[in-house]
């Protein structure tokens, strides 16, 4: 009987808490820096003029911190895009030139390493930012966080200059290693970038 009473008390208490907290966990946007832009849903955009990357930091407790982290995320994604482009282009062209598989990996990784060690990318702009303040109802009251977004932009010319640096480094290494075919491939990649291909 005593245990039944305890169990019944726990069930009633849980039901009361549940009925009083119908909005617990509910999230509402209470403030923002403007209308929600479409670009926050587009991680990357490339056109003939620009490469644009969206960085984000969600659930940040502090807006300034969130915006800084969103910008850093955009820069990280931009560098990753450069790394992927260098790796893909160099690997494809090296394989197409019948370079030995070991050299394909070695020289494409060497070009990637050059990008990875480039901690600054020239002429990156931050033309657009957006943030939202979100209220969350908890059993202990209201709490707030920020969703922050930062769009970084670089011209195709400056983006290609970074890739060119990687291929120049690959070309120099191939020359030092006396790998004429790889050196020629690197030169072709540089020419293609300079011609806007």
Helices and strands as residue ranges (DSSP letters): H 2-20, E 27-32, G 38-41, E 44-46, E 50-60, H 63-96, H 101-116, E 125-138, E 141-155, H 156-176, H 180-194
